[in-house]
């Protein structure tokens, strides 16, 4: 028997241990033949969880996670503790979710770091959107660039509440000196889309008093 045939036989044996065996096999076949685009959001999460919980039908849990966090983006961006509160989610299952998020962010950040930031705004926006777009609280990051506009440091300055986050100008300046930054990009998300919060963010950028300070708020 060929190695591939043996692997198929092993997979079939493992899948038969629970009621969703046939469904899981169909998901795997769909993924192999048509790629991830052929799977619904809950099916992606279902199969991911199946790798962490191999002897359980993970479809109901996947749907509950998508419902709880409002979609796959919200789920991936949710913190460990919030995901763990969902009944049926243990440390192994939560880790499966978070390692996928970490891998995706690493890929996007590497794209940003590979070339001058100011010449690749879309790559930068894709990275920041993946990390911050679905957060339920405000987050502040400062991107430090060198004289060639290459990213040298992605500084997560902290998270706040749903409608505010602290930005300490002195700390930003101190770290810029420590890193030898030639330019900064101040990044701040707005879960509530507050105009007041945007105004505060831009005022902080202005208070840094440097023409090489950019604000994404």
Buried (B, 14 or more C-beta within 10 A) or exposed (E): EEEEEEEEEEBEEBBEEBEBBEBBBEBBEBBEEEEEEEBEBBBBBBBBBBEBBEEBBBBEBBBBBBEBBEBBBBBBBBEEEBBEEBEEBEEEBBBBBBEBBEEBBEEBBEBBBEBEBBEBEEBBBBBBEBBBEBBBBBBBBBBBBBEEBBBBBBBEBBBBEEBBBEBEEEBBBEBBEEBEBBBBBBBBBBBEEBEEBBEBBBEBBEEBEBEBBBBBB
